[in-house]
Structures are given as C-alpha cells and as structure tokens.
C-alpha cells in the first residue's frame, strides 16, 4: 500500500497512491496510515484522487483510521472519484467526514514544511 505524506505544519496531507482500497489492502492501509499520523498535527487530510475503487473493507479502514486519530484530531477527505463519492453517499459517511473538492481546497493558506 503506497501512501505519500507532506507536512503543512497545522495539517498532514496523505495521498493514497493506489487505484484501490479493498479487502486485499485494507489492513495494510489502516496500519500504514496509523504509522504516518502518529504524533502528527490535529488535521489529517486524506487525498483520494487516485483511488478509483473502494469496497466495504476499504470504507471500514477509512472509518477505523478516523477513530484511531481520537476525538481531538480530525481526518478530512479530498478529491473523490465518482465511484468513491457514491460509496460515501450511499453509506451516509459523507455526513461523518469533512470532504473537500480537492487537496488544494483543504490546504488553503497553508505552506509545506520542509
């Protein structure tokens, strides 16, 4: 499971560099995301622009990642493909997460930290 991260000080941008989050990678996704976000900023933005398929296991992994962050940190989502957007709408998870049009919209006013 390839995830890329970029620190913006007040936020951590994590890009899923895979076309699928499904049963075959859900546990790996969740574990990798937990490692990347441990001790990081309160805002974590998950960029899903490359994800074309998300099944129930993948959705469960995203929800679990949100729970792992705890009550004082927030997992925000950005840049859904139409199929991924449909999964979030059908399950009503679009009302649970803050969803941004794209990563740039989520990061307005923030600069990368080297």
Backbone atoms as SQL, in Angstrom:
CREATE TABLE atoms (id INTEGER PRIMARY KEY, chain TEXT, resi INTEGER, resn TEXT, atom TEXT, x REAL, y REAL, z REAL);
INSERT INTO atoms VALUES
  (1, 'A', 1, 'UNK', 'N', 0.852, -1.174, 0.000),
  (2, 'A', 1, 'UNK', 'CA', 0.000, 0.000, 0.000),
  (3, 'A', 1, 'UNK', 'C', 0.889, 1.225, 0.000),
  (4, 'A', 2, 'UNK', 'N', 0.822, 1.997, -1.053),
  (5, 'A', 2, 'UNK', 'CA', 1.671, 3.172, -1.185),
  (6, 'A', 2, 'UNK', 'C', 0.902, 4.421, -0.759),
  (7, 'A', 3, 'UNK', 'N', 1.408, 5.048, 0.302),
  (8, 'A', 3, 'UNK', 'CA', 0.872, 6.308, 0.795),
  (9, 'A', 3, 'UNK', 'C', 2.014, 7.307, 0.809),
  (10, 'A', 4, 'UNK', 'N', 1.725, 8.532, 0.393),
  (11, 'A', 4, 'UNK', 'CA', 2.730, 9.592, 0.395),
  (12, 'A', 4, 'UNK', 'C', 2.263, 10.681, 1.340),
  (13, 'A', 5, 'UNK', 'N', 3.200, 11.287, 2.058),
  (14, 'A', 5, 'UNK', 'CA', 2.811, 12.321, 3.012),
  (15, 'A', 5, 'UNK', 'C', 3.572, 13.606, 2.780),
  (16, 'A', 6, 'UNK', 'N', 2.922, 14.692, 3.155),
  (17, 'A', 6, 'UNK', 'CA', 3.538, 16.021, 3.076),
  (18, 'A', 6, 'UNK', 'C', 3.038, 16.820, 4.270),
  (19, 'A', 7, 'UNK', 'N', 3.966, 17.387, 5.019),
  (20, 'A', 7, 'UNK', 'CA', 3.624, 18.122, 6.230),
  (21, 'A', 7, 'UNK', 'C', 3.395, 19.597, 5.903),
  (22, 'A', 8, 'UNK', 'N', 2.286, 20.127, 6.393),
  (23, 'A', 8, 'UNK', 'CA', 1.957, 21.536, 6.226),
  (24, 'A', 8, 'UNK', 'C', 1.888, 22.242, 7.574),
  (25, 'A', 9, 'UNK', 'N', 2.580, 21.718, 8.569),
  (26, 'A', 9, 'UNK', 'CA', 2.587, 22.329, 9.897),
  (27, 'A', 9, 'UNK', 'C', 1.316, 22.023, 10.657),
  (28, 'A', 10, 'UNK', 'N', 0.247, 22.724, 10.334),
  (29, 'A', 10, 'UNK', 'CA', -1.037, 22.532, 11.004),
  (30, 'A', 10, 'UNK', 'C', -1.809, 21.340, 10.443),
  (31, 'A', 11, 'UNK', 'N', -1.343, 20.796, 9.333),
  (32, 'A', 11, 'UNK', 'CA', -2.044, 19.679, 8.694),
  (33, 'A', 11, 'UNK', 'C', -1.031, 18.732, 8.050),
  (34, 'A', 12, 'UNK', 'N', -1.427, 17.487, 7.972),
  (35, 'A', 12, 'UNK', 'CA', -0.649, 16.472, 7.282),
  (36, 'A', 12, 'UNK', 'C', -1.477, 15.994, 6.095),
  (37, 'A', 13, 'UNK', 'N', -0.914, 16.098, 4.905),
  (38, 'A', 13, 'UNK', 'CA', -1.582, 15.613, 3.703),
  (39, 'A', 13, 'UNK', 'C', -1.049, 14.222, 3.398),
  (40, 'A', 14, 'UNK', 'N', -1.961, 13.252, 3.334),
  (41, 'A', 14, 'UNK', 'CA', -1.595, 11.881, 2.985),
  (42, 'A', 14, 'UNK', 'C', -2.311, 11.545, 1.679),
  (43, 'A', 15, 'UNK', 'N', -1.527, 11.205, 0.659),
  (44, 'A', 15, 'UNK', 'CA', -2.077, 10.859, -0.652),
  (45, 'A', 15, 'UNK', 'C', -2.021, 9.350, -0.818),
  (46, 'A', 16, 'UNK', 'N', -3.155, 8.766, -1.160),
  (47, 'A', 16, 'UNK', 'CA', -3.205, 7.336, -1.456),
  (48, 'A', 16, 'UNK', 'C', -2.758, 7.186, -2.910),
  (49, 'A', 17, 'UNK', 'N', -1.619, 6.553, -3.112),
  (50, 'A', 17, 'UNK', 'CA', -1.046, 6.405, -4.453),
  (51, 'A', 17, 'UNK', 'C', -1.341, 5.002, -4.984),
  (52, 'A', 18, 'UNK', 'N', -2.591, 4.612, -4.886),
  (53, 'A', 18, 'UNK', 'CA', -3.063, 3.301, -5.329),
  (54, 'A', 18, 'UNK', 'C', -4.446, 3.482, -5.956),
  (55, 'A', 19, 'UNK', 'N', -4.821, 2.628, -6.897),
  (56, 'A', 19, 'UNK', 'CA', -6.137, 2.762, -7.517),
  (57, 'A', 19, 'UNK', 'C', -7.278, 2.143, -6.714),
  (58, 'A', 20, 'UNK', 'N', -6.945, 1.341, -5.692),
  (59, 'A', 20, 'UNK', 'CA', -7.984, 0.627, -4.946),
  (60, 'A', 20, 'UNK', 'C', -7.680, 0.611, -3.450),
  (61, 'A', 21, 'UNK', 'N', -8.741, 0.730, -2.665),
  (62, 'A', 21, 'UNK', 'CA', -8.673, 0.392, -1.248),
  (63, 'A', 21, 'UNK', 'C', -9.769, -0.646, -1.052),
  (64, 'A', 22, 'UNK', 'N', -9.348, -1.901, -0.981),
  (65, 'A', 22, 'UNK', 'CA', -10.304, -3.000, -0.883),
  (66, 'A', 22, 'UNK', 'C', -9.814, -4.007, 0.156),
  (67, 'A', 23, 'UNK', 'N', -10.499, -5.135, 0.230),
  (68, 'A', 23, 'UNK', 'CA', -10.191, -6.140, 1.247),
  (69, 'A', 23, 'UNK', 'C', -8.733, -6.593, 1.211),
  (70, 'A', 24, 'UNK', 'N', -8.127, -6.592, 0.043),
  (71, 'A', 24, 'UNK', 'CA', -6.752, -7.088, -0.074),
  (72, 'A', 24, 'UNK', 'C', -5.720, -6.143, 0.533),
  (73, 'A', 25, 'UNK', 'N', -6.064, -4.871, 0.735),
  (74, 'A', 25, 'UNK', 'CA', -5.096, -3.907, 1.269),
  (75, 'A', 25, 'UNK', 'C', -5.625, -3.108, 2.467),
  (76, 'A', 26, 'UNK', 'N', -6.843, -3.371, 2.907),
  (77, 'A', 26, 'UNK', 'CA', -7.474, -2.552, 3.943),
  (78, 'A', 26, 'UNK', 'C', -6.671, -2.521, 5.243),
  (79, 'A', 27, 'UNK', 'N', -6.211, -3.671, 5.707),
  (80, 'A', 27, 'UNK', 'CA', -5.459, -3.717, 6.962),
  (81, 'A', 27, 'UNK', 'C', -4.122, -3.001, 6.800),
  (82, 'A', 28, 'UNK', 'N', -3.474, -3.237, 5.688),
  (83, 'A', 28, 'UNK', 'CA', -2.195, -2.588, 5.401),
  (84, 'A', 28, 'UNK', 'C', -2.382, -1.063, 5.333),
  (85, 'A', 29, 'UNK', 'N', -3.450, -0.615, 4.684),
  (86, 'A', 29, 'UNK', 'CA', -3.771, 0.814, 4.586),
  (87, 'A', 29, 'UNK', 'C', -3.923, 1.417, 5.980),
  (88, 'A', 30, 'UNK', 'N', -4.744, 0.780, 6.800),
  (89, 'A', 30, 'UNK', 'CA', -5.015, 1.288, 8.145),
  (90, 'A', 30, 'UNK', 'C', -3.734, 1.345, 8.983),
  (91, 'A', 31, 'UNK', 'N', -2.928, 0.294, 8.940),
  (92, 'A', 31, 'UNK', 'CA', -1.685, 0.257, 9.716),
  (93, 'A', 31, 'UNK', 'C', -0.691, 1.314, 9.240),
  (94, 'A', 32, 'UNK', 'N', -0.559, 1.448, 7.947),
  (95, 'A', 32, 'UNK', 'CA', 0.380, 2.431, 7.372),
  (96, 'A', 32, 'UNK', 'C', -0.057, 3.859, 7.710),
  (97, 'A', 33, 'UNK', 'N', -1.349, 4.113, 7.610),
  (98, 'A', 33, 'UNK', 'CA', -1.860, 5.450, 7.934),
  (99, 'A', 33, 'UNK', 'C', -1.656, 5.761, 9.415),
  (100, 'A', 34, 'UNK', 'N', -1.855, 4.778, 10.268),
  (101, 'A', 34, 'UNK', 'CA', -1.633, 4.985, 11.699),
  (102, 'A', 34, 'UNK', 'C', -0.169, 5.359, 11.961),
  (103, 'A', 35, 'UNK', 'N', 0.759, 4.655, 11.323),
  (104, 'A', 35, 'UNK', 'CA', 2.186, 4.960, 11.488),
  (105, 'A', 35, 'UNK', 'C', 2.503, 6.382, 11.035),
  (106, 'A', 36, 'UNK', 'N', 1.928, 6.786, 9.909),
  (107, 'A', 36, 'UNK', 'CA', 2.227, 8.109, 9.349),
  (108, 'A', 36, 'UNK', 'C', 1.661, 9.244, 10.190),
  (109, 'A', 37, 'UNK', 'N', 0.541, 9.010, 10.865),
  (110, 'A', 37, 'UNK', 'CA', -0.147, 10.092, 11.568),
  (111, 'A', 37, 'UNK', 'C', 0.173, 10.145, 13.055),
  (112, 'A', 38, 'UNK', 'N', 0.874, 9.140, 13.555),
  (113, 'A', 38, 'UNK', 'CA', 1.189, 9.083, 14.974),
  (114, 'A', 38, 'UNK', 'C', 1.958, 10.328, 15.404),
  (115, 'A', 39, 'UNK', 'N', 1.421, 11.022, 16.390),
  (116, 'A', 39, 'UNK', 'CA', 2.093, 12.196, 16.930),
  (117, 'A', 39, 'UNK', 'C', 2.108, 13.397, 16.005),
  (118, 'A', 40, 'UNK', 'N', 1.327, 13.381, 14.945),
  (119, 'A', 40, 'UNK', 'CA', 1.308, 14.469, 13.978),
  (120, 'A', 40, 'UNK', 'C', 0.304, 15.551, 14.323),
  (121, 'A', 41, 'UNK', 'N', 0.051, 16.435, 13.367),
  (122, 'A', 41, 'UNK', 'CA', -0.885, 17.543, 13.588),
  (123, 'A', 41, 'UNK', 'C', -2.323, 17.063, 13.785),
  (124, 'A', 42, 'UNK', 'N', -3.148, 17.980, 14.264),
  (125, 'A', 42, 'UNK', 'CA', -4.555, 17.659, 14.549),
  (126, 'A', 42, 'UNK', 'C', -5.385, 17.423, 13.294),
  (127, 'A', 43, 'UNK', 'N', -4.963, 17.976, 12.167),
  (128, 'A', 43, 'UNK', 'CA', -5.681, 17.780, 10.900),
  (129, 'A', 43, 'UNK', 'C', -4.908, 16.835, 10.005),
  (130, 'A', 44, 'UNK', 'N', -5.580, 15.770, 9.571),
  (131, 'A', 44, 'UNK', 'CA', -5.015, 14.858, 8.593),
  (132, 'A', 44, 'UNK', 'C', -5.952, 14.872, 7.395),
  (133, 'A', 45, 'UNK', 'N', -5.403, 15.186, 6.233),
  (134, 'A', 45, 'UNK', 'CA', -6.200, 15.246, 5.005),
  (135, 'A', 45, 'UNK', 'C', -5.799, 14.067, 4.141),
  (136, 'A', 46, 'UNK', 'N', -6.773, 13.237, 3.823),
  (137, 'A', 46, 'UNK', 'CA', -6.536, 12.046, 3.014),
  (138, 'A', 46, 'UNK', 'C', -6.963, 12.345, 1.583),
  (139, 'A', 47, 'UNK', 'N', -5.987, 12.425, 0.692),
  (140, 'A', 47, 'UNK', 'CA', -6.227, 12.730, -0.725),
  (141, 'A', 47, 'UNK', 'C', -6.500, 11.414, -1.456),
  (142, 'A', 48, 'UNK', 'N', -7.712, 11.274, -1.966),
  (143, 'A', 48, 'UNK', 'CA', -8.157, 10.034, -2.608),
  (144, 'A', 48, 'UNK', 'C', -8.259, 10.157, -4.120),
  (145, 'A', 49, 'UNK', 'N', -7.615, 11.148, -4.723),
  (146, 'A', 49, 'UNK', 'CA', -7.792, 11.396, -6.158),
  (147, 'A', 49, 'UNK', 'C', -7.398, 10.221, -7.040),
  (148, 'A', 50, 'UNK', 'N', -6.451, 9.389, -6.610),
  (149, 'A', 50, 'UNK', 'CA', -6.013, 8.262, -7.431),
  (150, 'A', 50, 'UNK', 'C', -6.849, 6.997, -7.193),
  (151, 'A', 51, 'UNK', 'N', -7.675, 7.008, -6.156),
  (152, 'A', 51, 'UNK', 'CA', -8.473, 5.827, -5.806),
  (153, 'A', 51, 'UNK', 'C', -9.715, 5.772, -6.690),
  (154, 'A', 52, 'UNK', 'N', -9.810, 4.720, -7.467),
  (155, 'A', 52, 'UNK', 'CA', -10.951, 4.537, -8.364),
  (156, 'A', 52, 'UNK', 'C', -11.960, 3.529, -7.823),
  (157, 'A', 53, 'UNK', 'N', -11.556, 2.720, -6.827),
  (158, 'A', 53, 'UNK', 'CA', -12.440, 1.698, -6.272),
  (159, 'A', 53, 'UNK', 'C', -12.253, 1.615, -4.763),
  (160, 'A', 54, 'UNK', 'N', -13.363, 1.598, -4.049),
  (161, 'A', 54, 'UNK', 'CA', -13.372, 1.481, -2.595),
  (162, 'A', 54, 'UNK', 'C', -14.504, 0.538, -2.234),
  (163, 'A', 55, 'UNK', 'N', -14.187, -0.597, -1.609),
  (164, 'A', 55, 'UNK', 'CA', -15.251, -1.513, -1.195),
  (165, 'A', 55, 'UNK', 'C', -15.555, -1.317, 0.289),
  (166, 'A', 56, 'UNK', 'N', -16.406, -2.174, 0.846),
  (167, 'A', 56, 'UNK', 'CA', -16.798, -2.016, 2.245),
  (168, 'A', 56, 'UNK', 'C', -15.613, -2.172, 3.198),
  (169, 'A', 57, 'UNK', 'N', -14.668, -3.027, 2.859),
  (170, 'A', 57, 'UNK', 'CA', -13.466, -3.172, 3.691),
  (171, 'A', 57, 'UNK', 'C', -12.631, -1.899, 3.666),
  (172, 'A', 58, 'UNK', 'N', -12.517, -1.297, 2.486),
  (173, 'A', 58, 'UNK', 'CA', -11.792, -0.038, 2.356),
  (174, 'A', 58, 'UNK', 'C', -12.469, 1.079, 3.124),
  (175, 'A', 59, 'UNK', 'N', -13.793, 1.138, 3.020),
  (176, 'A', 59, 'UNK', 'CA', -14.542, 2.145, 3.762),
  (177, 'A', 59, 'UNK', 'C', -14.348, 1.932, 5.260),
  (178, 'A', 60, 'UNK', 'N', -14.396, 0.678, 5.693),
  (179, 'A', 60, 'UNK', 'CA', -14.168, 0.372, 7.098),
  (180, 'A', 60, 'UNK', 'C', -12.788, 0.806, 7.567),
  (181, 'A', 61, 'UNK', 'N', -11.794, 0.649, 6.706),
  (182, 'A', 61, 'UNK', 'CA', -10.430, 1.058, 7.050),
  (183, 'A', 61, 'UNK', 'C', -10.331, 2.575, 7.184),
  (184, 'A', 62, 'UNK', 'N', -11.026, 3.313, 6.332),
  (185, 'A', 62, 'UNK', 'CA', -11.024, 4.781, 6.422),
  (186, 'A', 62, 'UNK', 'C', -11.707, 5.217, 7.729),
  (187, 'A', 63, 'UNK', 'N', -12.832, 4.591, 8.048),
  (188, 'A', 63, 'UNK', 'CA', -13.540, 4.906, 9.298),
  (189, 'A', 63, 'UNK', 'C', -12.668, 4.548, 10.504),
  (190, 'A', 64, 'UNK', 'N', -12.005, 3.394, 10.459),
  (191, 'A', 64, 'UNK', 'CA', -11.113, 2.988, 11.554),
  (192, 'A', 64, 'UNK', 'C', -9.966, 3.980, 11.716),
  (193, 'A', 65, 'UNK', 'N', -9.443, 4.486, 10.604),
  (194, 'A', 65, 'UNK', 'CA', -8.366, 5.477, 10.659),
  (195, 'A', 65, 'UNK', 'C', -8.841, 6.743, 11.365),
  (196, 'A', 66, 'UNK', 'N', -10.062, 7.142, 11.091),
  (197, 'A', 66, 'UNK', 'CA', -10.642, 8.318, 11.763),
  (198, 'A', 66, 'UNK', 'C', -10.720, 8.072, 13.268),
  (199, 'A', 67, 'UNK', 'N', -11.169, 6.890, 13.646),
  (200, 'A', 67, 'UNK', 'CA', -11.278, 6.555, 15.073),
  (201, 'A', 67, 'UNK', 'C', -9.908, 6.489, 15.737),
  (202, 'A', 68, 'UNK', 'N', -8.914, 5.982, 15.021),
  (203, 'A', 68, 'UNK', 'CA', -7.560, 5.878, 15.574),
  (204, 'A', 68, 'UNK', 'C', -6.978, 7.246, 15.918),
  (205, 'A', 69, 'UNK', 'N', -7.384, 8.262, 15.199),
  (206, 'A', 69, 'UNK', 'CA', -6.866, 9.600, 15.471),
  (207, 'A', 69, 'UNK', 'C', -7.362, 10.140, 16.807),
  (208, 'A', 70, 'UNK', 'N', -8.483, 9.633, 17.269),
  (209, 'A', 70, 'UNK', 'CA', -9.034, 10.067, 18.547),
  (210, 'A', 70, 'UNK', 'C', -9.937, 11.273, 18.397),
  (211, 'A', 71, 'UNK', 'N', -10.531, 11.700, 19.508),
  (212, 'A', 71, 'UNK', 'CA', -11.544, 12.757, 19.459),
  (213, 'A', 71, 'UNK', 'C', -11.009, 14.164, 19.196),
  (214, 'A', 72, 'UNK', 'N', -9.727, 14.391, 19.446),
  (215, 'A', 72, 'UNK', 'CA', -9.168, 15.740, 19.308),
  (216, 'A', 72, 'UNK', 'C', -8.471, 15.977, 17.979),
  (217, 'A', 73, 'UNK', 'N', -8.472, 14.957, 17.112),
  (218, 'A', 73, 'UNK', 'CA', -7.833, 15.093, 15.797),
  (219, 'A', 73, 'UNK', 'C', -8.882, 14.768, 14.739),
  (220, 'A', 74, 'UNK', 'N', -8.683, 15.306, 13.550),
  (221, 'A', 74, 'UNK', 'CA', -9.704, 15.172, 12.514),
  (222, 'A', 74, 'UNK', 'C', -9.118, 14.582, 11.235),
  (223, 'A', 75, 'UNK', 'N', -9.823, 13.598, 10.677),
  (224, 'A', 75, 'UNK', 'CA', -9.473, 13.048, 9.369),
  (225, 'A', 75, 'UNK', 'C', -10.434, 13.652, 8.360),
  (226, 'A', 76, 'UNK', 'N', -9.873, 14.407, 7.416),
  (227, 'A', 76, 'UNK', 'CA', -10.659, 15.027, 6.356),
  (228, 'A', 76, 'UNK', 'C', -10.330, 14.317, 5.047),
  (229, 'A', 77, 'UNK', 'N', -11.274, 14.319, 4.122),
  (230, 'A', 77, 'UNK', 'CA', -11.097, 13.624, 2.847),
  (231, 'A', 77, 'UNK', 'C', -11.129, 14.626, 1.708),
  (232, 'A', 78, 'UNK', 'N', -10.402, 14.302, 0.639),
  (233, 'A', 78, 'UNK', 'CA', -10.354, 15.212, -0.509),
  (234, 'A', 78, 'UNK', 'C', -10.317, 14.437, -1.815),
  (235, 'A', 79, 'UNK', 'N', -10.993, 14.992, -2.810),
  (236, 'A', 79, 'UNK', 'CA', -10.862, 14.596, -4.211),
  (237, 'A', 79, 'UNK', 'C', -11.307, 13.168, -4.505),
  (238, 'A', 80, 'UNK', 'N', -12.614, 12.962, -4.453),
  (239, 'A', 80, 'UNK', 'CA', -13.205, 11.653, -4.744),
  (240, 'A', 80, 'UNK', 'C', -13.389, 11.422, -6.234),
  (241, 'A', 81, 'UNK', 'N', -13.187, 10.187, -6.669),
  (242, 'A', 81, 'UNK', 'CA', -13.660, 9.778, -7.993),
  (243, 'A', 81, 'UNK', 'C', -15.175, 9.600, -7.867),
  (244, 'A', 82, 'UNK', 'N', -15.922, 9.589, -8.975),
  (245, 'A', 82, 'UNK', 'CA', -17.374, 9.409, -8.879),
  (246, 'A', 82, 'UNK', 'C', -17.774, 8.123, -8.141),
  (247, 'A', 83, 'UNK', 'N', -17.044, 7.039, -8.365),
  (248, 'A', 83, 'UNK', 'CA', -17.388, 5.774, -7.714),
  (249, 'A', 83, 'UNK', 'C', -17.178, 5.849, -6.203),
  (250, 'A', 84, 'UNK', 'N', -16.068, 6.424, -5.783),
  (251, 'A', 84, 'UNK', 'CA', -15.770, 6.554, -4.356),
  (252, 'A', 84, 'UNK', 'C', -16.779, 7.500, -3.707),
  (253, 'A', 85, 'UNK', 'N', -17.106, 8.571, -4.384),
  (254, 'A', 85, 'UNK', 'CA', -18.103, 9.510, -3.867),
  (255, 'A', 85, 'UNK', 'C', -19.435, 8.805, -3.647),
  (256, 'A', 86, 'UNK', 'N', -19.810, 7.953, -4.575),
  (257, 'A', 86, 'UNK', 'CA', -21.077, 7.219, -4.477),
  (258, 'A', 86, 'UNK', 'C', -21.096, 6.311, -3.239),
  (259, 'A', 87, 'UNK', 'N', -19.977, 5.641, -2.954),
  (260, 'A', 87, 'UNK', 'CA', -19.888, 4.786, -1.771),
  (261, 'A', 87, 'UNK', 'C', -20.125, 5.614, -0.511),
  (262, 'A', 88, 'UNK', 'N', -19.492, 6.776, -0.421),
  (263, 'A', 88, 'UNK', 'CA', -19.661, 7.625, 0.755),
  (264, 'A', 88, 'UNK', 'C', -21.096, 8.155, 0.857),
  (265, 'A', 89, 'UNK', 'N', -21.718, 8.470, -0.253),
  (266, 'A', 89, 'UNK', 'CA', -23.097, 8.945, -0.232),
  (267, 'A', 89, 'UNK', 'C', -24.073, 7.843, 0.163),
  (268, 'A', 90, 'UNK', 'N', -23.936, 6.661, -0.445),
  (269, 'A', 90, 'UNK', 'CA', -24.854, 5.554, -0.166),
  (270, 'A', 90, 'UNK', 'C', -24.793, 5.101, 1.290),
  (271, 'A', 91, 'UNK', 'N', -23.627, 5.180, 1.885),
  (272, 'A', 91, 'UNK', 'CA', -23.460, 4.766, 3.276),
  (273, 'A', 91, 'UNK', 'C', -23.657, 5.918, 4.257),
  (274, 'A', 92, 'UNK', 'N', -23.909, 7.092, 3.722),
  (275, 'A', 92, 'UNK', 'CA', -24.090, 8.322, 4.503),
  (276, 'A', 92, 'UNK', 'C', -22.834, 8.738, 5.277),
  (277, 'A', 93, 'UNK', 'N', -21.707, 8.190, 4.886),
  (278, 'A', 93, 'UNK', 'CA', -20.443, 8.576, 5.509),
  (279, 'A', 93, 'UNK', 'C', -20.024, 9.978, 5.072),
  (280, 'A', 94, 'UNK', 'N', -20.645, 10.490, 4.031),
  (281, 'A', 94, 'UNK', 'CA', -20.354, 11.862, 3.607),
  (282, 'A', 94, 'UNK', 'C', -20.820, 12.873, 4.656),
  (283, 'A', 95, 'UNK', 'N', -21.690, 12.444, 5.577),
  (284, 'A', 95, 'UNK', 'CA', -22.124, 13.342, 6.653),
  (285, 'A', 95, 'UNK', 'C', -21.233, 13.203, 7.891),
  (286, 'A', 96, 'UNK', 'N', -20.357, 12.209, 7.907),
  (287, 'A', 96, 'UNK', 'CA', -19.469, 11.967, 9.042),
  (288, 'A', 96, 'UNK', 'C', -18.125, 12.676, 8.859),
  (289, 'A', 97, 'UNK', 'N', -17.663, 12.749, 7.614),
  (290, 'A', 97, 'UNK', 'CA', -16.357, 13.317, 7.296),
  (291, 'A', 97, 'UNK', 'C', -16.490, 14.720, 6.708),
  (292, 'A', 98, 'UNK', 'N', -15.482, 15.542, 6.953),
  (293, 'A', 98, 'UNK', 'CA', -15.345, 16.791, 6.212),
  (294, 'A', 98, 'UNK', 'C', -14.740, 16.405, 4.871),
  (295, 'A', 99, 'UNK', 'N', -15.407, 16.803, 3.781),
  (296, 'A', 99, 'UNK', 'CA', -14.969, 16.425, 2.441),
  (297, 'A', 99, 'UNK', 'C', -14.667, 17.683, 1.640),
  (298, 'A', 100, 'UNK', 'N', -13.484, 17.700, 1.042),
  (299, 'A', 100, 'UNK', 'CA', -13.044, 18.836, 0.238),
  (300, 'A', 100, 'UNK', 'C', -13.031, 18.461, -1.240),
  (301, 'A', 101, 'UNK', 'N', -13.283, 19.420, -2.085),
  (302, 'A', 101, 'UNK', 'CA', -13.270, 19.221, -3.535),
  (303, 'A', 101, 'UNK', 'C', -11.946, 18.609, -3.984),
  (304, 'A', 102, 'UNK', 'N', -10.851, 19.153, -3.460),
  (305, 'A', 102, 'UNK', 'CA', -9.519, 18.638, -3.764),
  (306, 'A', 102, 'UNK', 'C', -8.566, 19.028, -2.633),
  (307, 'A', 103, 'UNK', 'N', -7.348, 18.530, -2.698),
  (308, 'A', 103, 'UNK', 'CA', -6.379, 18.796, -1.635),
  (309, 'A', 103, 'UNK', 'C', -6.047, 20.284, -1.530),
  (310, 'A', 104, 'UNK', 'N', -5.978, 20.972, -2.654),
  (311, 'A', 104, 'UNK', 'CA', -5.670, 22.403, -2.632),
  (312, 'A', 104, 'UNK', 'C', -6.711, 23.181, -1.832),
  (313, 'A', 105, 'UNK', 'N', -7.976, 22.814, -1.987),
  (314, 'A', 105, 'UNK', 'CA', -9.049, 23.479, -1.233),
  (315, 'A', 105, 'UNK', 'C', -8.902, 23.215, 0.265),
  (316, 'A', 106, 'UNK', 'N', -8.468, 22.023, 0.618),
  (317, 'A', 106, 'UNK', 'CA', -8.291, 21.671, 2.025),
  (318, 'A', 106, 'UNK', 'C', -7.106, 22.394, 2.654),
  (319, 'A', 107, 'UNK', 'N', -6.126, 22.756, 1.827),
  (320, 'A', 107, 'UNK', 'CA', -4.879, 23.326, 2.330),
  (321, 'A', 107, 'UNK', 'C', -4.764, 24.832, 2.126),
  (322, 'A', 108, 'UNK', 'N', -5.859, 25.483, 1.799),
  (323, 'A', 108, 'UNK', 'CA', -5.834, 26.935, 1.555),
  (324, 'A', 108, 'UNK', 'C', -5.158, 27.645, 2.736),
  (325, 'A', 109, 'UNK', 'N', -4.167, 28.465, 2.418),
  (326, 'A', 109, 'UNK', 'CA', -3.476, 29.257, 3.428),
  (327, 'A', 109, 'UNK', 'C', -2.322, 28.547, 4.109),
  (328, 'A', 110, 'UNK', 'N', -2.111, 27.275, 3.828),
  (329, 'A', 110, 'UNK', 'CA', -1.020, 26.530, 4.452),
  (330, 'A', 110, 'UNK', 'C', 0.119, 26.330, 3.482),
  (331, 'A', 111, 'UNK', 'N', 1.327, 26.381, 3.999),
  (332, 'A', 111, 'UNK', 'CA', 2.524, 26.170, 3.189),
  (333, 'A', 111, 'UNK', 'C', 3.226, 24.894, 3.636),
  (334, 'A', 112, 'UNK', 'N', 3.832, 24.162, 2.713),
  (335, 'A', 112, 'UNK', 'CA', 4.554, 22.946, 3.095),
  (336, 'A', 112, 'UNK', 'C', 5.726, 23.253, 4.020),
  (337, 'A', 113, 'UNK', 'N', 5.969, 22.352, 4.956),
  (338, 'A', 113, 'UNK', 'CA', 7.109, 22.448, 5.849),
  (339, 'A', 113, 'UNK', 'C', 8.166, 21.502, 5.329),
  (340, 'A', 114, 'UNK', 'N', 9.392, 22.022, 5.139),
  (341, 'A', 114, 'UNK', 'CA', 10.437, 21.154, 4.583),
  (342, 'A', 114, 'UNK', 'C', 11.044, 20.250, 5.602);
